[in-house]
Structure formats: C-alpha cells, structure tokens
Amino acid sequence: MQQFVRNAVTRAINEHSRLFNEAADHVLRVSEELNRRLA
C-alpha cells in the first residue's frame, strides 16, 4: 500500500513539473515576441 501511495505522489510531482516546464516555455516565447516588437 505504501508503495502505491509513493508511486501516486511521484506521478503527481512529475505531472506538475511537466506543466510547470510547459508554462515556463510559454512565458519565454511570449517575452521573446515582446522583445522583438519593442526592439
């Protein structure tokens, strides 16, 4: 049972990291676009 809980927590953390990375990529792309427009 403990192993199951640990696996679930690991999956949740991995999913959170993936979403965070996608959001960070999006922010970088938006800021690059803004820099191009302001330049």
N, CA, C and O atoms as a Maestro MAE file, in Angstrom:
{
 s_m_m2io_version
 :::
 2.0.0
}

f_m_ct {
 s_m_title
 :::
 protein
 m_atom[156] {
  # First column is atom index #
  i_m_mmod_type
  r_m_x_coord
  r_m_y_coord
  r_m_z_coord
  i_m_residue_number
  s_m_chain_name
  s_m_pdb_residue_name
  s_m_pdb_atom_name
  i_m_atomic_number
  :::
  1 25 0.841 -1.204 0.000 1 A "MET " " N  " 7
  2 3 0.000 0.000 0.000 1 A "MET " " CA " 6
  3 2 0.875 1.254 0.000 1 A "MET " " C  " 6
  4 15 0.598 2.222 -0.709 1 A "MET " " O  " 8
  5 25 1.931 1.217 0.804 2 A "GLN " " N  " 7
  6 3 2.812 2.379 0.884 2 A "GLN " " CA " 6
  7 2 3.460 2.650 -0.475 2 A "GLN " " C  " 6
  8 15 3.609 3.801 -0.885 2 A "GLN " " O  " 8
  9 25 3.839 1.578 -1.164 3 A "GLN " " N  " 7
  10 3 4.460 1.734 -2.479 3 A "GLN " " CA " 6
  11 2 3.487 2.388 -3.454 3 A "GLN " " C  " 6
  12 15 3.882 3.223 -4.268 3 A "GLN " " O  " 8
  13 25 2.220 2.008 -3.370 4 A "PHE " " N  " 7
  14 3 1.201 2.592 -4.247 4 A "PHE " " CA " 6
  15 2 1.102 4.101 -4.016 4 A "PHE " " C  " 6
  16 15 1.042 4.884 -4.964 4 A "PHE " " O  " 8
  17 25 1.087 4.492 -2.741 5 A "VAL " " N  " 7
  18 3 0.992 5.917 -2.412 5 A "VAL " " CA " 6
  19 2 2.219 6.647 -2.931 5 A "VAL " " C  " 6
  20 15 2.110 7.744 -3.479 5 A "VAL " " O  " 8
  21 25 3.389 6.038 -2.758 6 A "ARG " " N  " 7
  22 3 4.619 6.678 -3.214 6 A "ARG " " CA " 6
  23 2 4.596 6.860 -4.727 6 A "ARG " " C  " 6
  24 15 5.009 7.899 -5.241 6 A "ARG " " O  " 8
  25 25 4.108 5.839 -5.439 7 A "ASN " " N  " 7
  26 3 4.022 5.944 -6.898 7 A "ASN " " CA " 6
  27 2 3.063 7.055 -7.305 7 A "ASN " " C  " 6
  28 15 3.341 7.807 -8.239 7 A "ASN " " O  " 8
  29 25 1.949 7.159 -6.615 8 A "ALA " " N  " 7
  30 3 0.969 8.193 -6.945 8 A "ALA " " CA " 6
  31 2 1.566 9.583 -6.716 8 A "ALA " " C  " 6
  32 15 1.365 10.493 -7.520 8 A "ALA " " O  " 8
  33 25 2.293 9.735 -5.627 9 A "VAL " " N  " 7
  34 3 2.918 11.030 -5.332 9 A "VAL " " CA " 6
  35 2 3.955 11.360 -6.397 9 A "VAL " " C  " 6
  36 15 4.032 12.495 -6.867 9 A "VAL " " O  " 8
  37 25 4.750 10.366 -6.774 10 A "THR " " N  " 7
  38 3 5.778 10.583 -7.800 10 A "THR " " CA " 6
  39 2 5.143 11.000 -9.111 10 A "THR " " C  " 6
  40 15 5.628 11.913 -9.778 10 A "THR " " O  " 8
  41 25 4.048 10.329 -9.485 11 A "ARG " " N  " 7
  42 3 3.365 10.689 -10.734 11 A "ARG " " CA " 6
  43 2 2.827 12.111 -10.665 11 A "ARG " " C  " 6
  44 15 2.928 12.860 -11.636 11 A "ARG " " O  " 8
  45 25 2.261 12.482 -9.536 12 A "ALA " " N  " 7
  46 3 1.708 13.831 -9.390 12 A "ALA " " CA " 6
  47 2 2.812 14.879 -9.508 12 A "ALA " " C  " 6
  48 15 2.628 15.917 -10.143 12 A "ALA " " O  " 8
  49 25 3.957 14.599 -8.893 13 A "ILE " " N  " 7
  50 3 5.075 15.550 -8.960 13 A "ILE " " CA " 6
  51 2 5.591 15.660 -10.385 13 A "ILE " " C  " 6
  52 15 5.878 16.760 -10.856 13 A "ILE " " O  " 8
  53 25 5.713 14.531 -11.077 14 A "ASN " " N  " 7
  54 3 6.185 14.564 -12.463 14 A "ASN " " CA " 6
  55 2 5.234 15.362 -13.339 14 A "ASN " " C  " 6
  56 15 5.671 16.150 -14.178 14 A "ASN " " O  " 8
  57 25 3.946 15.162 -13.150 15 A "GLU " " N  " 7
  58 3 2.946 15.884 -13.941 15 A "GLU " " CA " 6
  59 2 3.047 17.384 -13.654 15 A "GLU " " C  " 6
  60 15 2.983 18.207 -14.567 15 A "GLU " " O  " 8
  61 25 3.205 17.723 -12.377 16 A "HIS " " N  " 7
  62 3 3.322 19.128 -12.006 16 A "HIS " " CA " 6
  63 2 4.559 19.742 -12.655 16 A "HIS " " C  " 6
  64 15 4.499 20.861 -13.165 16 A "HIS " " O  " 8
  65 25 5.677 19.020 -12.640 17 A "SER " " N  " 7
  66 3 6.908 19.526 -13.248 17 A "SER " " CA " 6
  67 2 6.721 19.736 -14.738 17 A "SER " " C  " 6
  68 15 7.200 20.721 -15.299 17 A "SER " " O  " 8
  69 25 6.023 18.804 -15.378 18 A "ARG " " N  " 7
  70 3 5.811 18.914 -16.822 18 A "ARG " " CA " 6
  71 2 4.982 20.161 -17.139 18 A "ARG " " C  " 6
  72 15 5.303 20.915 -18.058 18 A "ARG " " O  " 8
  73 25 3.915 20.366 -16.369 19 A "LEU " " N  " 7
  74 3 3.071 21.542 -16.594 19 A "LEU " " CA " 6
  75 2 3.854 22.823 -16.330 19 A "LEU " " C  " 6
  76 15 3.714 23.808 -17.054 19 A "LEU " " O  " 8
  77 25 4.681 22.797 -15.282 20 A "PHE " " N  " 7
  78 3 5.476 23.977 -14.964 20 A "PHE " " CA " 6
  79 2 6.450 24.289 -16.095 20 A "PHE " " C  " 6
  80 15 6.621 25.449 -16.470 20 A "PHE " " O  " 8
  81 25 7.091 23.247 -16.643 21 A "ASN " " N  " 7
  82 3 8.031 23.456 -17.745 21 A "ASN " " CA " 6
  83 2 7.325 24.004 -18.971 21 A "ASN " " C  " 6
  84 15 7.850 24.889 -19.647 21 A "ASN " " O  " 8
  85 25 6.138 23.488 -19.265 22 A "GLU " " N  " 7
  86 3 5.385 23.991 -20.417 22 A "GLU " " CA " 6
  87 2 5.031 25.466 -20.214 22 A "GLU " " C  " 6
  88 15 5.121 26.264 -21.146 22 A "GLU " " O  " 8
  89 25 4.632 25.819 -19.005 23 A "ALA " " N  " 7
  90 3 4.286 27.213 -18.727 23 A "ALA " " CA " 6
  91 2 5.520 28.102 -18.864 23 A "ALA " " C  " 6
  92 15 5.433 29.203 -19.407 23 A "ALA " " O  " 8
  93 25 6.667 27.630 -18.375 24 A "ALA " " N  " 7
  94 3 7.898 28.415 -18.472 24 A "ALA " " CA " 6
  95 2 8.283 28.618 -19.930 24 A "ALA " " C  " 6
  96 15 8.692 29.713 -20.316 24 A "ALA " " O  " 8
  97 25 8.156 27.570 -20.744 25 A "ASP " " N  " 7
  98 3 8.453 27.695 -22.177 25 A "ASP " " CA " 6
  99 2 7.546 28.742 -22.806 25 A "ASP " " C  " 6
  100 15 7.992 29.561 -23.610 25 A "ASP " " O  " 8
  101 25 6.285 28.709 -22.439 26 A "HIS " " N  " 7
  102 3 5.325 29.656 -22.999 26 A "HIS " " CA " 6
  103 2 5.711 31.090 -22.627 26 A "HIS " " C  " 6
  104 15 5.678 31.987 -23.469 26 A "HIS " " O  " 8
  105 25 6.073 31.297 -21.370 27 A "VAL " " N  " 7
  106 3 6.457 32.641 -20.919 27 A "VAL " " CA " 6
  107 2 7.687 33.119 -21.675 27 A "VAL " " C  " 6
  108 15 7.762 34.284 -22.068 27 A "VAL " " O  " 8
  109 25 8.660 32.222 -21.882 28 A "LEU " " N  " 7
  110 3 9.859 32.610 -22.629 28 A "LEU " " CA " 6
  111 2 9.508 33.024 -24.044 28 A "LEU " " C  " 6
  112 15 10.008 34.031 -24.545 28 A "LEU " " O  " 8
  113 25 8.648 32.248 -24.689 29 A "ARG " " N  " 7
  114 3 8.269 32.582 -26.067 29 A "ARG " " CA " 6
  115 2 7.557 33.928 -26.123 29 A "ARG " " C  " 6
  116 15 7.821 34.736 -27.014 29 A "ARG " " O  " 8
  117 25 6.658 34.170 -25.177 30 A "VAL " " N  " 7
  118 3 5.932 35.440 -25.163 30 A "VAL " " CA " 6
  119 2 6.892 36.600 -24.934 30 A "VAL " " C  " 6
  120 15 6.768 37.637 -25.586 30 A "VAL " " O  " 8
  121 25 7.843 36.446 -24.020 31 A "SER " " N  " 7
  122 3 8.763 37.554 -23.750 31 A "SER " " CA " 6
  123 2 9.681 37.798 -24.941 31 A "SER " " C  " 6
  124 15 10.033 38.944 -25.222 31 A "SER " " O  " 8
  125 25 10.075 36.737 -25.648 32 A "GLU " " N  " 7
  126 3 10.886 36.929 -26.854 32 A "GLU " " CA " 6
  127 2 10.100 37.705 -27.899 32 A "GLU " " C  " 6
  128 15 10.632 38.601 -28.554 32 A "GLU " " O  " 8
  129 25 8.829 37.352 -28.047 33 A "GLU " " N  " 7
  130 3 7.968 38.055 -29.009 33 A "GLU " " CA " 6
  131 2 7.842 39.531 -28.625 33 A "GLU " " C  " 6
  132 15 7.922 40.407 -29.486 33 A "GLU " " O  " 8
  133 25 7.645 39.802 -27.336 34 A "LEU " " N  " 7
  134 3 7.544 41.192 -26.882 34 A "LEU " " CA " 6
  135 2 8.833 41.946 -27.160 34 A "LEU " " C  " 6
  136 15 8.800 43.090 -27.613 34 A "LEU " " O  " 8
  137 25 9.965 41.315 -26.892 35 A "ASN " " N  " 7
  138 3 11.250 41.978 -27.143 35 A "ASN " " CA " 6
  139 2 11.402 42.323 -28.613 35 A "ASN " " C  " 6
  140 15 11.895 43.399 -28.953 35 A "ASN " " O  " 8
  141 25 10.984 41.421 -29.485 36 A "ARG " " N  " 7
  142 3 11.086 41.700 -30.921 36 A "ARG " " CA " 6
  143 2 10.214 42.898 -31.296 36 A "ARG " " C  " 6
  144 15 10.621 43.738 -32.099 36 A "ARG " " O  " 8
  145 25 9.033 42.973 -30.724 37 A "ARG " " N  " 7
  146 3 8.134 44.077 -31.073 37 A "ARG " " CA " 6
  147 2 8.642 45.406 -30.524 37 A "ARG " " C  " 6
  148 15 8.457 46.454 -31.143 37 A "ARG " " O  " 8
  149 25 9.279 45.356 -29.362 38 A "LEU " " N  " 7
  150 3 9.762 46.595 -28.752 38 A "LEU " " CA " 6
  151 2 11.073 47.048 -29.378 38 A "LEU " " C  " 6
  152 15 11.395 48.236 -29.345 38 A "LEU " " O  " 8
  153 25 11.824 46.129 -29.942 39 A "ALA " " N  " 7
  154 3 13.150 46.462 -30.491 39 A "ALA " " CA " 6
  155 2 13.025 47.388 -31.695 39 A "ALA " " C  " 6
  156 15 14.034 47.774 -32.285 39 A "ALA " " O  " 8
  :::
 }
 m_bond[155] {
  # First column is bond index #
  i_m_from
  i_m_to
  i_m_order
  :::
  1 1 2 1
  2 2 3 1
  3 3 4 2
  4 3 5 1
  5 5 6 1
  6 6 7 1
  7 7 8 2
  8 7 9 1
  9 9 10 1
  10 10 11 1
  11 11 12 2
  12 11 13 1
  13 13 14 1
  14 14 15 1
  15 15 16 2
  16 15 17 1
  17 17 18 1
  18 18 19 1
  19 19 20 2
  20 19 21 1
  21 21 22 1
  22 22 23 1
  23 23 24 2
  24 23 25 1
  25 25 26 1
  26 26 27 1
  27 27 28 2
  28 27 29 1
  29 29 30 1
  30 30 31 1
  31 31 32 2
  32 31 33 1
  33 33 34 1
  34 34 35 1
  35 35 36 2
  36 35 37 1
  37 37 38 1
  38 38 39 1
  39 39 40 2
  40 39 41 1
  41 41 42 1
  42 42 43 1
  43 43 44 2
  44 43 45 1
  45 45 46 1
  46 46 47 1
  47 47 48 2
  48 47 49 1
  49 49 50 1
  50 50 51 1
  51 51 52 2
  52 51 53 1
  53 53 54 1
  54 54 55 1
  55 55 56 2
  56 55 57 1
  57 57 58 1
  58 58 59 1
  59 59 60 2
  60 59 61 1
  61 61 62 1
  62 62 63 1
  63 63 64 2
  64 63 65 1
  65 65 66 1
  66 66 67 1
  67 67 68 2
  68 67 69 1
  69 69 70 1
  70 70 71 1
  71 71 72 2
  72 71 73 1
  73 73 74 1
  74 74 75 1
  75 75 76 2
  76 75 77 1
  77 77 78 1
  78 78 79 1
  79 79 80 2
  80 79 81 1
  81 81 82 1
  82 82 83 1
  83 83 84 2
  84 83 85 1
  85 85 86 1
  86 86 87 1
  87 87 88 2
  88 87 89 1
  89 89 90 1
  90 90 91 1
  91 91 92 2
  92 91 93 1
  93 93 94 1
  94 94 95 1
  95 95 96 2
  96 95 97 1
  97 97 98 1
  98 98 99 1
  99 99 100 2
  100 99 101 1
  101 101 102 1
  102 102 103 1
  103 103 104 2
  104 103 105 1
  105 105 106 1
  106 106 107 1
  107 107 108 2
  108 107 109 1
  109 109 110 1
  110 110 111 1
  111 111 112 2
  112 111 113 1
  113 113 114 1
  114 114 115 1
  115 115 116 2
  116 115 117 1
  117 117 118 1
  118 118 119 1
  119 119 120 2
  120 119 121 1
  121 121 122 1
  122 122 123 1
  123 123 124 2
  124 123 125 1
  125 125 126 1
  126 126 127 1
  127 127 128 2
  128 127 129 1
  129 129 130 1
  130 130 131 1
  131 131 132 2
  132 131 133 1
  133 133 134 1
  134 134 135 1
  135 135 136 2
  136 135 137 1
  137 137 138 1
  138 138 139 1
  139 139 140 2
  140 139 141 1
  141 141 142 1
  142 142 143 1
  143 143 144 2
  144 143 145 1
  145 145 146 1
  146 146 147 1
  147 147 148 2
  148 147 149 1
  149 149 150 1
  150 150 151 1
  151 151 152 2
  152 151 153 1
  153 153 154 1
  154 154 155 1
  155 155 156 2
  :::
 }
}
